[in-house]
Amino acid sequence: MFDESMNKTTKNKQMDLHLRFWTTDETGTHHVISRYYGSEVMGHSRAEDMLGHFSEGTKELNLNNMLSLLMDGPSVNWRFVELLQEERREQCGGAQLQIIGSCGLHTMHNSFKNGFTVWQVEKVLKALHYLFQDGRAHH
């Protein structure tokens, strides 16, 4: 996962890199782990510049094991994805990343926002509040 945004302290754009991976603990239990990996200070960047910063920030990783790329949605990011896919095609014998959209957080937020209205969650929560507030166990 990556997110490029303005760092207010340095007044430069910054690419934050996060990893999500499968692992097995000592008991044999499988887990998905998400970790902050690092940041690349970019300044003002085009997609080509972002690819260079991404390559620099991930140079110690085996990107042949990378399955997917998650990001927020600015247009320059989509061009970056195209460039990364081209590079991957050349280096990995045509293998491509799974791109599942521009921002899962926005998708979830909008789904919940629409569901909140349709499912009338506010009424349910208020009813639960009054049920427990006026119940015998409360007094």
N, C-alpha and C positions, 0 to 999 in steps of 0.2 A: 504494500500500500504506500502511496505517497500523497503528500499534500504540499502544494506550494502556495505560500502566502507571505504577506509583508511582515517582517520582523520589526516591531515598533522600536526596539532598542537600537538595532544597527541601521535601521531605515533601508534595508535591503530585502529583496525577496529571498526566501529560504525554502528549500525542499526538505521536508521531514520524511524519513524513510522508516517504515514499520514492517515487521515481519509477522506472518501468521503461519504456523507450521504444526504438523502432527508430531507427537512424541509419545514415547512409552516410558512410564516411570518404573521404579525398581520392583513394583508388584505386578507389572505386566498390564496395567491399566493405560488405555490410550487417552490422550488429551489433545486439545487444540490450544496452542499457546500463542498469544499476541504480545509482541515486544517492540518497544522503540529501538531502532537500530542506529540511527545517526541523522545528522543534518548536513546539508550542503548549502552554503551561502552562494546565491546566484547573481544578485543584482537584477537588472532588467534582462529577461531572457526570452529568446525565441525557442521553438520546439527543438531545434538543432542544439542549442546551448543546454537545454534541459537534458537531452540525451547524454551529452558529455558529463554533466553533473551526476546524473543517475549512474552512469558507468563508473565514474570515480567513487561514488558513495557505496557501490556494491561490488567493487573489484575483488574483495576477499571472499565473496560468495560464489558458489557454483550455480550460475543462473540456468544451467541445463535442467535443474530441478524445479525451476519456477513454473507454476501452473497458471497463475492468474495475476491480474494487475487491477488494483482498486484505486480510485482517484475521485477528486471532486470534478466538476464539469466544465471549466472554461475551454474555449475552442482550441487554445494552444495545446492543451493536454491531449486532445484528440489527435492532433498532428504528431505530438510526441509518441503516442501509442502506435500510429502508423509507422513511424521511423523505427521504433523498437521492434515491431513485428517484422519489418524488412530485415533488420539486423539479425533477428532470431532465425528467420527463414534461412539466411545464408550460413549462420554458425551452427544451427541445430538440424540441418537436413530437412528443412521445410516445416519443422514443428512450430505451432502457433500457440499463443497464450489464449486462455479463456477470458474474454472481456465481458463482465456481467453488468455493465452500466457505468454511469458516470459517478453516482454517489448513492450507496446503499442507505446512508443516514437520511438523505432527503426522501428517498422512496418510503422508508419506514415512517418518517414524520408525516408525510402526506397521507399515507394509508391510515395511520392512527387518527389524524385530524378528521378525515372523512368518516371513518368508523365511529368516532366520538359522536358525530351528529346522527348518523344512521341508527346506531345502536342505542342512542339516548343514554349514554354512560352517565351523564350528569344526574339524570333522574334516579338511576340505580344507586349512585353514590350517596345522594341525598336521602333516599329511602333507607339505606343501610345506616347512615348517621343517626336518623331519628329512631330506627329500630333499636340500636344499641344505647342511644342516649335515654330513651324512655323505657327501656327494659328493666325488669326487676333487679337484675344483677347490678345495675348502675346505682340504685338507691341504697 
